[in-house]
Amino acid sequence: MSKKDEFAKLWLETGGFVTQKIAAEILEIEPPSVNRLVKSGKLKAYQNQMPFVRAVLEYEPKPQMKRPKKTSSNNS
């Protein structure tokens, strides 16, 4: 199997990959947290950098990892 075929197979199996910033937005956590998850192996990634879409969608972050929601305040 050629490198191109291997990559295509991997892409189809994993749904492709996204940047760590996009993964952080999907999971509603900070980008450094995504980096730690990738490095620890809890989030599978392409070349240990770009998380696979399927892995991101299947991962459920712990509540303490969640980014605090921004609230709009009235300064009037």
Distance bins in CASP14 RR format, pairs under 12 A and 6 or more apart:
PFRMAT RR
TARGET T0000
AUTHOR 0000-0000-0000
RMODE 2
METHOD distances of the structure
MODEL  1
1 7 0 0 0 0 1 0 0 0 0 0 0
1 8 0 0 0 0 1 0 0 0 0 0 0
1 9 1 0 0 1 0 0 0 0 0 0 0
1 10 0 0 0 0 0 1 0 0 0 0 0
2 8 0 0 0 0 1 0 0 0 0 0 0
2 9 0 0 0 0 0 1 0 0 0 0 0
3 9 0 0 0 0 0 1 0 0 0 0 0
3 10 0 0 0 0 0 1 0 0 0 0 0
4 10 0 0 0 0 0 1 0 0 0 0 0
4 11 0 0 0 0 0 1 0 0 0 0 0
5 11 0 0 0 0 0 1 0 0 0 0 0
5 12 0 0 0 0 0 1 0 0 0 0 0
6 12 0 0 0 0 0 1 0 0 0 0 0
6 13 0 0 0 0 0 1 0 0 0 0 0
7 13 0 0 0 0 0 1 0 0 0 0 0
7 14 0 0 0 0 0 1 0 0 0 0 0
7 16 0 0 0 0 1 0 0 0 0 0 0
7 17 0 0 0 0 0 1 0 0 0 0 0
7 46 0 0 0 0 1 0 0 0 0 0 0
7 47 0 0 0 0 0 1 0 0 0 0 0
8 14 0 0 0 0 0 1 0 0 0 0 0
8 15 0 0 0 0 0 1 0 0 0 0 0
8 16 0 0 0 0 0 1 0 0 0 0 0
9 15 0 0 0 0 0 1 0 0 0 0 0
9 16 0 0 0 0 0 1 0 0 0 0 0
10 16 1 0 0 1 0 0 0 0 0 0 0
10 17 0 0 0 0 1 0 0 0 0 0 0
10 44 0 0 0 0 0 1 0 0 0 0 0
10 45 0 0 0 0 0 1 0 0 0 0 0
10 46 1 0 0 1 0 0 0 0 0 0 0
10 47 0 0 0 0 0 1 0 0 0 0 0
10 50 0 0 0 0 0 1 0 0 0 0 0
10 52 0 0 0 0 1 0 0 0 0 0 0
10 53 0 0 0 0 0 1 0 0 0 0 0
10 54 0 0 0 0 0 1 0 0 0 0 0
11 17 0 0 0 0 1 0 0 0 0 0 0
11 46 0 0 0 0 1 0 0 0 0 0 0
11 50 0 0 0 0 0 1 0 0 0 0 0
11 52 0 0 0 0 1 0 0 0 0 0 0
11 53 0 0 0 0 1 0 0 0 0 0 0
11 54 0 0 0 0 0 1 0 0 0 0 0
12 52 0 0 0 0 0 1 0 0 0 0 0
12 53 0 0 0 0 0 1 0 0 0 0 0
12 54 0 0 0 0 0 1 0 0 0 0 0
13 44 0 0 0 0 0 1 0 0 0 0 0
13 46 0 0 0 0 0 1 0 0 0 0 0
13 52 0 0 0 0 1 0 0 0 0 0 0
13 53 0 0 0 0 0 1 0 0 0 0 0
13 54 1 0 0 1 0 0 0 0 0 0 0
13 55 0 0 0 0 0 1 0 0 0 0 0
14 43 0 0 0 0 0 1 0 0 0 0 0
14 44 1 0 0 1 0 0 0 0 0 0 0
14 45 0 0 0 0 1 0 0 0 0 0 0
14 46 1 0 0 1 0 0 0 0 0 0 0
14 50 0 0 0 0 0 1 0 0 0 0 0
14 51 0 0 0 0 1 0 0 0 0 0 0
14 52 1 1 0 0 0 0 0 0 0 0 0
14 53 1 0 0 1 0 0 0 0 0 0 0
14 54 1 0 1 0 0 0 0 0 0 0 0
14 55 1 0 0 1 0 0 0 0 0 0 0
14 56 0 0 0 0 1 0 0 0 0 0 0
14 57 0 0 0 0 0 1 0 0 0 0 0
14 58 0 0 0 0 0 1 0 0 0 0 0
15 44 0 0 0 0 0 1 0 0 0 0 0
15 46 0 0 0 0 0 1 0 0 0 0 0
15 50 0 0 0 0 0 1 0 0 0 0 0
15 51 0 0 0 0 0 1 0 0 0 0 0
15 52 1 0 0 1 0 0 0 0 0 0 0
15 53 1 0 1 0 0 0 0 0 0 0 0
15 54 1 0 1 0 0 0 0 0 0 0 0
15 55 0 0 0 0 1 0 0 0 0 0 0
15 56 0 0 0 0 1 0 0 0 0 0 0
15 57 0 0 0 0 1 0 0 0 0 0 0
15 58 0 0 0 0 0 1 0 0 0 0 0
16 22 0 0 0 0 0 1 0 0 0 0 0
16 23 0 0 0 0 0 1 0 0 0 0 0
16 44 0 0 0 0 0 1 0 0 0 0 0
16 45 0 0 0 0 0 1 0 0 0 0 0
16 46 1 0 0 1 0 0 0 0 0 0 0
16 50 0 0 0 0 1 0 0 0 0 0 0
16 51 0 0 0 0 1 0 0 0 0 0 0
16 52 1 0 1 0 0 0 0 0 0 0 0
16 53 1 0 1 0 0 0 0 0 0 0 0
16 54 1 0 0 1 0 0 0 0 0 0 0
16 55 0 0 0 0 1 0 0 0 0 0 0
16 56 0 0 0 0 0 1 0 0 0 0 0
16 57 0 0 0 0 0 1 0 0 0 0 0
17 23 0 0 0 0 1 0 0 0 0 0 0
17 38 0 0 0 0 0 1 0 0 0 0 0
17 43 0 0 0 0 0 1 0 0 0 0 0
17 44 0 0 0 0 1 0 0 0 0 0 0
17 45 1 0 0 1 0 0 0 0 0 0 0
17 46 1 0 1 0 0 0 0 0 0 0 0
17 47 0 0 0 0 1 0 0 0 0 0 0
17 48 0 0 0 0 0 1 0 0 0 0 0
17 49 0 0 0 0 1 0 0 0 0 0 0
17 50 1 0 1 0 0 0 0 0 0 0 0
17 51 1 0 0 1 0 0 0 0 0 0 0
17 52 1 0 1 0 0 0 0 0 0 0 0
17 53 1 0 0 1 0 0 0 0 0 0 0
17 54 0 0 0 0 1 0 0 0 0 0 0
17 55 0 0 0 0 1 0 0 0 0 0 0
17 56 0 0 0 0 1 0 0 0 0 0 0
17 57 0 0 0 0 0 1 0 0 0 0 0
18 24 0 0 0 0 1 0 0 0 0 0 0
18 25 0 0 0 0 1 0 0 0 0 0 0
18 26 1 0 0 1 0 0 0 0 0 0 0
18 27 0 0 0 0 0 1 0 0 0 0 0
18 31 0 0 0 0 0 1 0 0 0 0 0
18 34 0 0 0 0 1 0 0 0 0 0 0
18 38 0 0 0 0 0 1 0 0 0 0 0
18 43 0 0 0 0 0 1 0 0 0 0 0
18 45 0 0 0 0 1 0 0 0 0 0 0
18 46 0 0 0 0 1 0 0 0 0 0 0
18 49 0 0 0 0 0 1 0 0 0 0 0
18 50 1 0 0 1 0 0 0 0 0 0 0
18 51 1 0 0 1 0 0 0 0 0 0 0
18 52 0 0 0 0 1 0 0 0 0 0 0
18 53 1 0 1 0 0 0 0 0 0 0 0
18 54 0 0 0 0 0 1 0 0 0 0 0
18 55 0 0 0 0 1 0 0 0 0 0 0
18 56 1 0 0 1 0 0 0 0 0 0 0
18 57 0 0 0 0 0 1 0 0 0 0 0
19 25 0 0 0 0 1 0 0 0 0 0 0
19 26 0 0 0 0 0 1 0 0 0 0 0
19 31 0 0 0 0 1 0 0 0 0 0 0
19 34 0 0 0 0 1 0 0 0 0 0 0
19 35 0 0 0 0 0 1 0 0 0 0 0
19 38 0 0 0 0 0 1 0 0 0 0 0
19 45 0 0 0 0 0 1 0 0 0 0 0
19 46 0 0 0 0 0 1 0 0 0 0 0
19 49 0 0 0 0 1 0 0 0 0 0 0
19 50 1 0 0 1 0 0 0 0 0 0 0
19 51 0 0 0 0 1 0 0 0 0 0 0
19 52 0 0 0 0 0 1 0 0 0 0 0
19 53 0 0 0 0 0 1 0 0 0 0 0
19 56 0 0 0 0 0 1 0 0 0 0 0
20 26 0 0 0 0 0 1 0 0 0 0 0
20 27 0 0 0 0 0 1 0 0 0 0 0
20 29 0 0 0 0 0 1 0 0 0 0 0
20 30 0 0 0 0 0 1 0 0 0 0 0
20 31 1 0 1 0 0 0 0 0 0 0 0
20 32 0 0 0 0 1 0 0 0 0 0 0
20 33 0 0 0 0 1 0 0 0 0 0 0
20 34 1 0 1 0 0 0 0 0 0 0 0
20 35 1 0 1 0 0 0 0 0 0 0 0
20 36 0 0 0 0 0 1 0 0 0 0 0
20 37 0 0 0 0 1 0 0 0 0 0 0
20 38 1 0 0 1 0 0 0 0 0 0 0
20 39 0 0 0 0 0 1 0 0 0 0 0
20 43 0 0 0 0 1 0 0 0 0 0 0
20 45 0 0 0 0 1 0 0 0 0 0 0
20 46 0 0 0 0 0 1 0 0 0 0 0
20 48 0 0 0 0 0 1 0 0 0 0 0
20 49 1 0 0 1 0 0 0 0 0 0 0
20 50 1 0 0 1 0 0 0 0 0 0 0
20 51 1 0 0 1 0 0 0 0 0 0 0
20 52 0 0 0 0 0 1 0 0 0 0 0
20 56 0 0 0 0 1 0 0 0 0 0 0
21 27 0 0 0 0 0 1 0 0 0 0 0
21 29 0 0 0 0 0 1 0 0 0 0 0
21 30 0 0 0 0 0 1 0 0 0 0 0
21 31 1 0 1 0 0 0 0 0 0 0 0
21 32 0 0 0 0 0 1 0 0 0 0 0
21 33 0 0 0 0 0 1 0 0 0 0 0
21 34 1 0 0 1 0 0 0 0 0 0 0
21 35 0 0 0 0 0 1 0 0 0 0 0
21 49 0 0 0 0 0 1 0 0 0 0 0
21 50 0 0 0 0 0 1 0 0 0 0 0
21 51 0 0 0 0 0 1 0 0 0 0 0
21 56 0 0 0 0 0 1 0 0 0 0 0
22 28 0 0 0 0 0 1 0 0 0 0 0
22 29 0 0 0 0 0 1 0 0 0 0 0
22 31 0 0 0 0 1 0 0 0 0 0 0
22 34 0 0 0 0 1 0 0 0 0 0 0
22 50 0 0 0 0 1 0 0 0 0 0 0
22 51 0 0 0 0 1 0 0 0 0 0 0
22 52 0 0 0 0 0 1 0 0 0 0 0
22 53 0 0 0 0 1 0 0 0 0 0 0
22 56 0 0 0 0 1 0 0 0 0 0 0
22 57 0 0 0 0 0 1 0 0 0 0 0
23 29 0 0 0 0 1 0 0 0 0 0 0
23 30 0 0 0 0 0 1 0 0 0 0 0
23 31 0 0 0 0 1 0 0 0 0 0 0
23 32 0 0 0 0 0 1 0 0 0 0 0
23 33 0 0 0 0 1 0 0 0 0 0 0
23 34 1 0 1 0 0 0 0 0 0 0 0
23 35 0 0 0 0 1 0 0 0 0 0 0
23 36 0 0 0 0 0 1 0 0 0 0 0
23 37 0 0 0 0 1 0 0 0 0 0 0
23 38 0 0 0 0 1 0 0 0 0 0 0
23 43 1 0 0 1 0 0 0 0 0 0 0
23 44 0 0 0 0 0 1 0 0 0 0 0
23 45 0 0 0 0 1 0 0 0 0 0 0
23 46 0 0 0 0 0 1 0 0 0 0 0
23 49 0 0 0 0 0 1 0 0 0 0 0
23 50 0 0 0 0 1 0 0 0 0 0 0
23 51 1 0 1 0 0 0 0 0 0 0 0
23 52 0 0 0 0 1 0 0 0 0 0 0
23 53 0 0 0 0 1 0 0 0 0 0 0
23 54 0 0 0 0 0 1 0 0 0 0 0
23 55 0 0 0 0 1 0 0 0 0 0 0
23 56 1 0 1 0 0 0 0 0 0 0 0
23 57 0 0 0 0 1 0 0 0 0 0 0
23 58 0 0 0 0 0 1 0 0 0 0 0
23 59 0 0 0 0 1 0 0 0 0 0 0
23 61 0 0 0 0 0 1 0 0 0 0 0
24 30 1 0 0 1 0 0 0 0 0 0 0
24 31 1 0 1 0 0 0 0 0 0 0 0
24 32 0 0 0 0 1 0 0 0 0 0 0
24 33 1 0 0 1 0 0 0 0 0 0 0
24 34 1 0 1 0 0 0 0 0 0 0 0
24 35 0 0 0 0 1 0 0 0 0 0 0
24 36 0 0 0 0 0 1 0 0 0 0 0
24 37 0 0 0 0 1 0 0 0 0 0 0
24 38 0 0 0 0 0 1 0 0 0 0 0
24 43 0 0 0 0 0 1 0 0 0 0 0
24 51 0 0 0 0 1 0 0 0 0 0 0
24 56 0 0 0 0 1 0 0 0 0 0 0
24 59 0 0 0 0 0 1 0 0 0 0 0
24 61 0 0 0 0 1 0 0 0 0 0 0
24 65 0 0 0 0 0 1 0 0 0 0 0
24 66 0 0 0 0 0 1 0 0 0 0 0
24 67 1 0 0 1 0 0 0 0 0 0 0
25 31 0 0 0 0 1 0 0 0 0 0 0
25 33 0 0 0 0 0 1 0 0 0 0 0
25 34 0 0 0 0 1 0 0 0 0 0 0
25 51 0 0 0 0 0 1 0 0 0 0 0
25 56 0 0 0 0 1 0 0 0 0 0 0
25 67 0 0 0 0 1 0 0 0 0 0 0
26 34 0 0 0 0 1 0 0 0 0 0 0
26 43 0 0 0 0 0 1 0 0 0 0 0
26 51 0 0 0 0 1 0 0 0 0 0 0
26 52 0 0 0 0 0 1 0 0 0 0 0
26 53 0 0 0 0 1 0 0 0 0 0 0
26 54 0 0 0 0 0 1 0 0 0 0 0
26 55 0 0 0 0 0 1 0 0 0 0 0
26 56 1 0 1 0 0 0 0 0 0 0 0
26 57 1 0 0 1 0 0 0 0 0 0 0
26 58 0 0 0 0 0 1 0 0 0 0 0
26 59 0 0 0 0 1 0 0 0 0 0 0
26 60 0 0 0 0 0 1 0 0 0 0 0
26 61 0 0 0 0 0 1 0 0 0 0 0
26 67 0 0 0 0 0 1 0 0 0 0 0
27 33 1 0 0 1 0 0 0 0 0 0 0
27 34 1 0 0 1 0 0 0 0 0 0 0
27 37 0 0 0 0 1 0 0 0 0 0 0
27 38 0 0 0 0 0 1 0 0 0 0 0
27 42 0 0 0 0 0 1 0 0 0 0 0
27 43 0 0 0 0 1 0 0 0 0 0 0
27 51 0 0 0 0 1 0 0 0 0 0 0
27 53 0 0 0 0 0 1 0 0 0 0 0
27 55 0 0 0 0 0 1 0 0 0 0 0
27 56 1 0 0 1 0 0 0 0 0 0 0
27 57 0 0 0 0 1 0 0 0 0 0 0
27 58 0 0 0 0 0 1 0 0 0 0 0
27 59 1 0 0 1 0 0 0 0 0 0 0
27 60 0 0 0 0 1 0 0 0 0 0 0
27 61 1 0 1 0 0 0 0 0 0 0 0
27 62 0 0 0 0 0 1 0 0 0 0 0
27 65 1 0 0 1 0 0 0 0 0 0 0
27 66 0 0 0 0 1 0 0 0 0 0 0
27 67 0 0 0 0 1 0 0 0 0 0 0
28 34 0 0 0 0 0 1 0 0 0 0 0
28 56 0 0 0 0 0 1 0 0 0 0 0
28 59 0 0 0 0 0 1 0 0 0 0 0
28 60 0 0 0 0 0 1 0 0 0 0 0
28 61 1 0 0 1 0 0 0 0 0 0 0
28 62 0 0 0 0 0 1 0 0 0 0 0
28 63 0 0 0 0 0 1 0 0 0 0 0
28 65 0 0 0 0 1 0 0 0 0 0 0
28 66 1 0 1 0 0 0 0 0 0 0 0
28 67 1 0 1 0 0 0 0 0 0 0 0
28 68 0 0 0 0 1 0 0 0 0 0 0
28 69 0 0 0 0 1 0 0 0 0 0 0
28 70 0 0 0 0 0 1 0 0 0 0 0
29 35 0 0 0 0 0 1 0 0 0 0 0
29 36 0 0 0 0 1 0 0 0 0 0 0
29 37 0 0 0 0 1 0 0 0 0 0 0
29 43 0 0 0 0 0 1 0 0 0 0 0
29 51 0 0 0 0 0 1 0 0 0 0 0
29 56 0 0 0 0 0 1 0 0 0 0 0
29 59 0 0 0 0 1 0 0 0 0 0 0
29 60 0 0 0 0 0 1 0 0 0 0 0
29 61 1 0 1 0 0 0 0 0 0 0 0
29 62 0 0 0 0 1 0 0 0 0 0 0
29 63 0 0 0 0 0 1 0 0 0 0 0
29 64 0 0 0 0 1 0 0 0 0 0 0
29 65 1 0 1 0 0 0 0 0 0 0 0
29 66 1 0 0 1 0 0 0 0 0 0 0
29 67 1 0 1 0 0 0 0 0 0 0 0
29 68 0 0 0 0 0 1 0 0 0 0 0
30 36 0 0 0 0 1 0 0 0 0 0 0
30 37 0 0 0 0 0 1 0 0 0 0 0
30 61 0 0 0 0 0 1 0 0 0 0 0
30 64 0 0 0 0 0 1 0 0 0 0 0
30 65 1 0 0 1 0 0 0 0 0 0 0
30 66 0 0 0 0 1 0 0 0 0 0 0
30 67 1 0 0 1 0 0 0 0 0 0 0
30 68 0 0 0 0 0 1 0 0 0 0 0
31 37 0 0 0 0 0 1 0 0 0 0 0
31 38 0 0 0 0 0 1 0 0 0 0 0
31 51 0 0 0 0 0 1 0 0 0 0 0
31 65 0 0 0 0 0 1 0 0 0 0 0
31 67 0 0 0 0 0 1 0 0 0 0 0
32 38 0 0 0 0 0 1 0 0 0 0 0
32 39 0 0 0 0 0 1 0 0 0 0 0
32 65 0 0 0 0 0 1 0 0 0 0 0
32 67 0 0 0 0 0 1 0 0 0 0 0
33 39 0 0 0 0 0 1 0 0 0 0 0
33 40 0 0 0 0 0 1 0 0 0 0 0
33 42 0 0 0 0 0 1 0 0 0 0 0
33 43 0 0 0 0 1 0 0 0 0 0 0
33 51 0 0 0 0 0 1 0 0 0 0 0
33 59 0 0 0 0 0 1 0 0 0 0 0
33 61 1 0 0 1 0 0 0 0 0 0 0
33 62 0 0 0 0 1 0 0 0 0 0 0
33 64 0 0 0 0 1 0 0 0 0 0 0
33 65 1 0 1 0 0 0 0 0 0 0 0
33 66 0 0 0 0 1 0 0 0 0 0 0
33 67 0 0 0 0 1 0 0 0 0 0 0
34 40 0 0 0 0 0 1 0 0 0 0 0
34 41 0 0 0 0 0 1 0 0 0 0 0
34 42 0 0 0 0 0 1 0 0 0 0 0
34 43 1 0 0 1 0 0 0 0 0 0 0
34 45 0 0 0 0 1 0 0 0 0 0 0
34 49 0 0 0 0 0 1 0 0 0 0 0
34 50 0 0 0 0 0 1 0 0 0 0 0
34 51 1 0 0 1 0 0 0 0 0 0 0
34 55 0 0 0 0 0 1 0 0 0 0 0
34 56 0 0 0 0 1 0 0 0 0 0 0
34 59 0 0 0 0 1 0 0 0 0 0 0
34 61 0 0 0 0 1 0 0 0 0 0 0
34 65 0 0 0 0 1 0 0 0 0 0 0
34 67 0 0 0 0 0 1 0 0 0 0 0
35 41 0 0 0 0 0 1 0 0 0 0 0
35 42 0 0 0 0 0 1 0 0 0 0 0
35 43 0 0 0 0 1 0 0 0 0 0 0
35 45 0 0 0 0 1 0 0 0 0 0 0
35 48 0 0 0 0 0 1 0 0 0 0 0
35 49 0 0 0 0 1 0 0 0 0 0 0
35 50 0 0 0 0 0 1 0 0 0 0 0
35 51 0 0 0 0 1 0 0 0 0 0 0
36 42 0 0 0 0 1 0 0 0 0 0 0
36 43 0 0 0 0 1 0 0 0 0 0 0
36 45 0 0 0 0 0 1 0 0 0 0 0
36 51 0 0 0 0 0 1 0 0 0 0 0
36 61 0 0 0 0 0 1 0 0 0 0 0
36 62 0 0 0 0 0 1 0 0 0 0 0
36 65 0 0 0 0 1 0 0 0 0 0 0
37 43 1 1 0 0 0 0 0 0 0 0 0
37 44 0 0 0 0 1 0 0 0 0 0 0
37 45 0 0 0 0 1 0 0 0 0 0 0
37 48 0 0 0 0 0 1 0 0 0 0 0
37 51 1 0 0 1 0 0 0 0 0 0 0
37 52 0 0 0 0 0 1 0 0 0 0 0
37 55 0 0 0 0 1 0 0 0 0 0 0
37 56 0 0 0 0 1 0 0 0 0 0 0
37 59 1 0 0 1 0 0 0 0 0 0 0
37 60 0 0 0 0 0 1 0 0 0 0 0
37 61 0 0 0 0 1 0 0 0 0 0 0
37 62 0 0 0 0 0 1 0 0 0 0 0
37 65 0 0 0 0 1 0 0 0 0 0 0
38 44 0 0 0 0 1 0 0 0 0 0 0
38 45 1 0 1 0 0 0 0 0 0 0 0
38 46 0 0 0 0 1 0 0 0 0 0 0
38 47 0 0 0 0 0 1 0 0 0 0 0
38 48 1 0 0 1 0 0 0 0 0 0 0
38 49 1 0 0 1 0 0 0 0 0 0 0
38 50 0 0 0 0 1 0 0 0 0 0 0
38 51 1 0 0 1 0 0 0 0 0 0 0
38 52 0 0 0 0 1 0 0 0 0 0 0
38 55 0 0 0 0 1 0 0 0 0 0 0
38 56 0 0 0 0 0 1 0 0 0 0 0
38 59 0 0 0 0 0 1 0 0 0 0 0
39 45 0 0 0 0 1 0 0 0 0 0 0
39 48 1 0 0 1 0 0 0 0 0 0 0
39 49 0 0 0 0 1 0 0 0 0 0 0
39 51 0 0 0 0 0 1 0 0 0 0 0
40 48 0 0 0 0 0 1 0 0 0 0 0
40 59 0 0 0 0 0 1 0 0 0 0 0
41 48 0 0 0 0 1 0 0 0 0 0 0
41 51 0 0 0 0 0 1 0 0 0 0 0
41 52 0 0 0 0 0 1 0 0 0 0 0
41 55 0 0 0 0 1 0 0 0 0 0 0
41 59 0 0 0 0 0 1 0 0 0 0 0
42 51 0 0 0 0 0 1 0 0 0 0 0
42 55 0 0 0 0 1 0 0 0 0 0 0
42 56 0 0 0 0 0 1 0 0 0 0 0
42 58 0 0 0 0 0 1 0 0 0 0 0
42 59 1 0 0 1 0 0 0 0 0 0 0
42 60 0 0 0 0 0 1 0 0 0 0 0
42 61 0 0 0 0 1 0 0 0 0 0 0
42 62 0 0 0 0 0 1 0 0 0 0 0
42 65 0 0 0 0 0 1 0 0 0 0 0
43 49 0 0 0 0 0 1 0 0 0 0 0
43 50 0 0 0 0 0 1 0 0 0 0 0
43 51 1 0 1 0 0 0 0 0 0 0 0
43 52 0 0 0 0 1 0 0 0 0 0 0
43 53 0 0 0 0 0 1 0 0 0 0 0
43 54 0 0 0 0 0 1 0 0 0 0 0
43 55 1 0 1 0 0 0 0 0 0 0 0
43 56 1 0 0 1 0 0 0 0 0 0 0
43 57 0 0 0 0 0 1 0 0 0 0 0
43 58 0 0 0 0 1 0 0 0 0 0 0
43 59 1 0 1 0 0 0 0 0 0 0 0
43 60 0 0 0 0 0 1 0 0 0 0 0
43 61 0 0 0 0 1 0 0 0 0 0 0
43 65 0 0 0 0 0 1 0 0 0 0 0
44 50 0 0 0 0 0 1 0 0 0 0 0
44 51 1 0 0 1 0 0 0 0 0 0 0
44 52 1 0 1 0 0 0 0 0 0 0 0
44 53 0 0 0 0 0 1 0 0 0 0 0
44 54 0 0 0 0 1 0 0 0 0 0 0
44 55 1 0 1 0 0 0 0 0 0 0 0
44 56 0 0 0 0 1 0 0 0 0 0 0
44 57 0 0 0 0 0 1 0 0 0 0 0
44 58 0 0 0 0 1 0 0 0 0 0 0
44 59 0 0 0 0 1 0 0 0 0 0 0
45 51 1 0 1 0 0 0 0 0 0 0 0
45 52 1 0 0 1 0 0 0 0 0 0 0
45 53 0 0 0 0 0 1 0 0 0 0 0
45 54 0 0 0 0 0 1 0 0 0 0 0
45 55 1 0 0 1 0 0 0 0 0 0 0
45 56 0 0 0 0 1 0 0 0 0 0 0
45 59 0 0 0 0 0 1 0 0 0 0 0
46 52 1 0 0 1 0 0 0 0 0 0 0
46 53 0 0 0 0 0 1 0 0 0 0 0
46 54 0 0 0 0 0 1 0 0 0 0 0
46 55 0 0 0 0 1 0 0 0 0 0 0
46 56 0 0 0 0 0 1 0 0 0 0 0
50 56 0 0 0 0 0 1 0 0 0 0 0
51 57 0 0 0 0 1 0 0 0 0 0 0
51 58 0 0 0 0 0 1 0 0 0 0 0
51 59 0 0 0 0 1 0 0 0 0 0 0
52 58 0 0 0 0 1 0 0 0 0 0 0
52 59 0 0 0 0 0 1 0 0 0 0 0
53 59 0 0 0 0 0 1 0 0 0 0 0
59 65 0 0 0 0 0 1 0 0 0 0 0
60 66 0 0 0 0 0 1 0 0 0 0 0
61 67 0 0 0 0 1 0 0 0 0 0 0
END
